[in-house]
Structure formats: structure tokens, C-alpha cells
């Protein structure tokens, strides 16, 4: 890269390469914001509706909705020439679900999504060859963390906190159930 330095007026120096870098970085930031918004908006047209079997509980019909306003993003410059930027996205996803049923057929026709819970999502991305590539996509359910803490408090006879039992799950797996998507 050639750096062009020009003196402007009395004592001001303009670094044209620095301005170009700043504009390029703004484009990368804008592209990440657009990429993230596209992902979050995808839940409006595809709720990831599915019917899953939870062992020892039954079949359930569920779908997901982004908790509006919960998304937080960050982007960092790296030292890697192959992935000069990384980005993170954190957001809450509301899972709406029906009562549990004895059969898949019963769950499939049930559209009374009477219950809901919240999953916290943490995704990381790398900027490679002018595009954002997902690297990790994980989620956890704070209610499950709390239930685990209660279980171990009772069984160990000493107080446990939810922070002691945080379990992150890869987003590629259906949350909480077997891979029995419809």
C-alpha cells in the first residue's frame, strides 16, 4: 500500500490511505450490520416451526421469534490477513410451544402455543474474502441453567448457582429434542 501524505493549509496533514482505510472499515461495519439484520429478519418469514420429540416427556410443536431490540453486535479488527475482522452477535430468541403430546400427529395439529421461554444466542463470524462466515453459533436457556442449579443444590447438599451450570448448545442441533423436524 502506498501512503500519500498531503499538507493542507497550516500544519494539517491529510493521510489519504488512512481515509481510504476508514471508508473500507465503514463498509465492513455496514456489511456486518446488514448481514446480522438479514439473519434476524429471517425469523419473520421462517419461524423455524417444527415438531420435536423430548424423550420421557412427549411430542411438542414449537416455533421461534426474535426478541425485538435484544440484539447486540460487536466487531473487532484482527491480525489475520485471511480474516481481518471478527464479529459477534448476541440476541434473545423466544421459543413458543404447545403442550406435550403422546403422538407426533397430535402435536402437529396443535397450534395453541400456550407456553414460551427464552434462549440466549451467541454467534461469532469472520470476515473472509469480502463476506461474513459463521464460525460458532451457540445458545443456552437460563431456565435450564437454573433448574440444573436447583437439582445439584438438592443432591449435593450445598448451594449452587445457575452460573455453575451454564450449558451452551450448538445451534445446528434442534433445541432440547431429537432431530425429528417436520
C-alpha positions as CSV (number, residue, x, y, z in Angstrom):
1,X,0.0,0.0,0.0
2,X,1.2,3.5,-0.9
3,X,0.6,6.1,1.7
4,X,0.0,9.6,0.3
5,X,0.5,12.4,2.8
6,X,-0.5,15.9,1.8
7,X,-0.1,19.1,3.8
8,X,-3.3,21.1,4.0
9,X,-3.1,24.8,5.0
10,X,-1.0,25.5,8.0
11,X,0.0,22.4,9.9
12,X,-2.8,19.9,9.0
13,X,-1.7,16.7,7.4
14,X,-4.1,14.5,5.4
15,X,-3.3,10.8,5.1
16,X,-5.3,9.6,2.1
17,X,-4.5,5.9,2.8
18,X,-5.9,6.5,6.3
19,X,-9.2,7.9,4.9
20,X,-9.5,5.0,2.4
21,X,-8.9,2.6,5.3
22,X,-11.6,4.3,7.3
23,X,-14.0,4.2,4.4
24,X,-13.2,0.5,3.9
25,X,-13.7,-0.2,7.5
26,X,-17.1,1.6,7.5
27,X,-18.1,-0.6,4.6
28,X,-17.2,-3.7,6.6
29,X,-19.1,-2.4,9.6
30,X,-22.1,-1.7,7.4
31,X,-21.9,-5.1,5.8
32,X,-21.9,-6.8,9.2
33,X,-24.9,-4.8,10.3
34,X,-26.7,-5.7,7.1
35,X,-25.7,-9.4,7.5
36,X,-27.0,-9.5,11.1
37,X,-30.2,-7.7,10.2
38,X,-30.9,-10.2,7.4
39,X,-30.4,-13.1,9.8
40,X,-32.7,-11.6,12.5
41,X,-35.3,-10.6,9.9
42,X,-35.3,-14.2,8.5
43,X,-37.3,-15.2,11.6
44,X,-40.2,-13.1,10.3
45,X,-40.7,-15.3,7.2
46,X,-39.3,-18.6,8.6
47,X,-40.2,-19.1,12.3
48,X,-38.3,-22.4,12.3
49,X,-41.5,-24.2,13.2
50,X,-41.0,-27.8,14.0
51,X,-42.4,-30.8,15.9
52,X,-39.9,-32.5,18.2
53,X,-39.8,-35.5,20.5
54,X,-38.5,-34.8,24.0
55,X,-37.6,-38.3,25.5
56,X,-39.7,-39.2,28.5
57,X,-41.9,-36.1,28.0
58,X,-43.6,-36.3,24.6
59,X,-44.0,-34.5,21.3
60,X,-44.2,-30.7,21.1
61,X,-45.0,-28.2,18.4
62,X,-42.8,-25.1,18.6
63,X,-41.6,-22.0,16.7
64,X,-39.2,-19.1,17.4
65,X,-39.4,-15.4,17.4
66,X,-36.6,-12.8,17.9
67,X,-37.0,-10.7,21.0
68,X,-37.2,-7.3,19.4
69,X,-34.4,-4.9,20.5
70,X,-32.4,-7.6,22.2
71,X,-29.6,-7.8,19.5
72,X,-26.1,-6.6,20.4
73,X,-23.3,-6.7,18.0
74,X,-19.6,-6.0,18.1
75,X,-16.8,-6.2,15.6
76,X,-13.0,-6.4,16.1
77,X,-10.0,-6.0,13.8
78,X,-7.7,-9.0,13.9
79,X,-4.1,-9.6,12.9
80,X,-5.0,-12.2,10.4
81,X,-4.7,-11.4,6.7
82,X,-7.2,-14.1,5.9
83,X,-9.9,-12.9,8.4
84,X,-9.1,-9.2,9.2
85,X,-12.3,-8.8,11.2
86,X,-14.4,-10.8,13.5
87,X,-18.0,-10.0,14.6
88,X,-20.2,-11.2,17.4
89,X,-24.0,-11.2,17.7
90,X,-25.9,-11.8,20.9
91,X,-29.7,-11.9,20.9
92,X,-32.6,-13.5,22.7
93,X,-34.9,-15.9,20.8
94,X,-38.3,-16.6,22.2
95,X,-39.5,-20.2,21.8
96,X,-43.2,-20.6,21.7
97,X,-44.5,-24.1,22.2
98,X,-47.6,-26.2,22.8
99,X,-48.5,-28.7,25.4
100,X,-46.7,-32.0,25.1
101,X,-48.5,-34.8,23.3
102,X,-48.3,-38.6,23.2
103,X,-48.0,-38.7,19.4
104,X,-46.4,-36.7,16.6
105,X,-49.7,-36.3,14.9
106,X,-51.4,-34.7,17.9
107,X,-48.5,-32.3,18.3
108,X,-48.6,-31.4,14.6
109,X,-52.2,-30.2,14.6
110,X,-51.9,-28.4,17.9
111,X,-51.5,-24.6,17.2
112,X,-52.2,-23.4,20.7
113,X,-48.7,-22.1,21.5
114,X,-49.6,-21.5,25.2
115,X,-46.1,-21.6,26.6
116,X,-42.8,-19.8,25.9
117,X,-39.2,-19.5,27.2
118,X,-36.2,-17.5,26.1
119,X,-32.9,-18.8,24.7
120,X,-29.8,-16.6,24.7
121,X,-27.8,-16.8,21.4
122,X,-24.2,-16.0,20.9
123,X,-22.8,-16.2,17.3
124,X,-19.4,-15.4,16.0
125,X,-18.4,-14.6,12.5
126,X,-15.2,-14.0,10.5
127,X,-14.9,-11.6,7.6
128,X,-13.1,-13.6,4.8
129,X,-12.9,-12.8,1.1
130,X,-15.3,-9.8,1.4
131,X,-18.1,-11.8,3.2
132,X,-19.1,-12.8,6.7
133,X,-18.7,-16.5,7.5
134,X,-20.4,-18.1,10.6
135,X,-17.8,-19.6,12.9
136,X,-19.8,-20.5,16.1
137,X,-23.5,-20.4,16.7
138,X,-24.5,-21.4,20.3
139,X,-27.4,-20.9,22.6
140,X,-28.4,-21.6,26.2
141,X,-31.6,-21.4,28.2
142,X,-31.3,-19.6,31.5
143,X,-34.3,-21.5,32.9
144,X,-32.5,-24.8,32.3
145,X,-29.3,-23.4,33.9
146,X,-31.4,-22.5,37.0
147,X,-33.1,-25.9,37.0
148,X,-29.7,-27.6,36.9
149,X,-28.5,-25.4,39.8
150,X,-31.6,-26.4,41.9
151,X,-31.0,-30.1,41.1
152,X,-27.4,-30.0,42.2
153,X,-28.2,-27.9,45.3
154,X,-30.6,-30.6,46.4
155,X,-28.3,-33.6,45.5
156,X,-25.0,-32.1,46.8
157,X,-26.5,-30.5,49.9
158,X,-24.8,-27.2,49.2
159,X,-26.0,-24.1,47.4
160,X,-25.2,-23.9,43.6
161,X,-25.8,-21.0,41.3
162,X,-27.0,-21.1,37.7
163,X,-23.6,-19.7,36.7
164,X,-22.1,-23.0,37.9
165,X,-24.2,-24.9,35.3
166,X,-24.3,-22.9,32.1
167,X,-24.6,-25.2,29.2
168,X,-24.1,-23.9,25.7
169,X,-25.5,-25.9,22.8
170,X,-24.7,-25.6,19.1
171,X,-27.5,-24.0,17.1
172,X,-27.3,-26.7,14.4
173,X,-29.0,-29.1,16.8
174,X,-32.7,-28.7,17.4
175,X,-33.1,-27.2,20.9
176,X,-33.8,-29.8,23.5
177,X,-35.0,-32.6,21.2
178,X,-34.1,-35.2,18.7
179,X,-33.6,-34.3,15.1
180,X,-37.2,-35.0,14.2
181,X,-38.0,-31.9,12.3
182,X,-41.0,-32.0,10.0
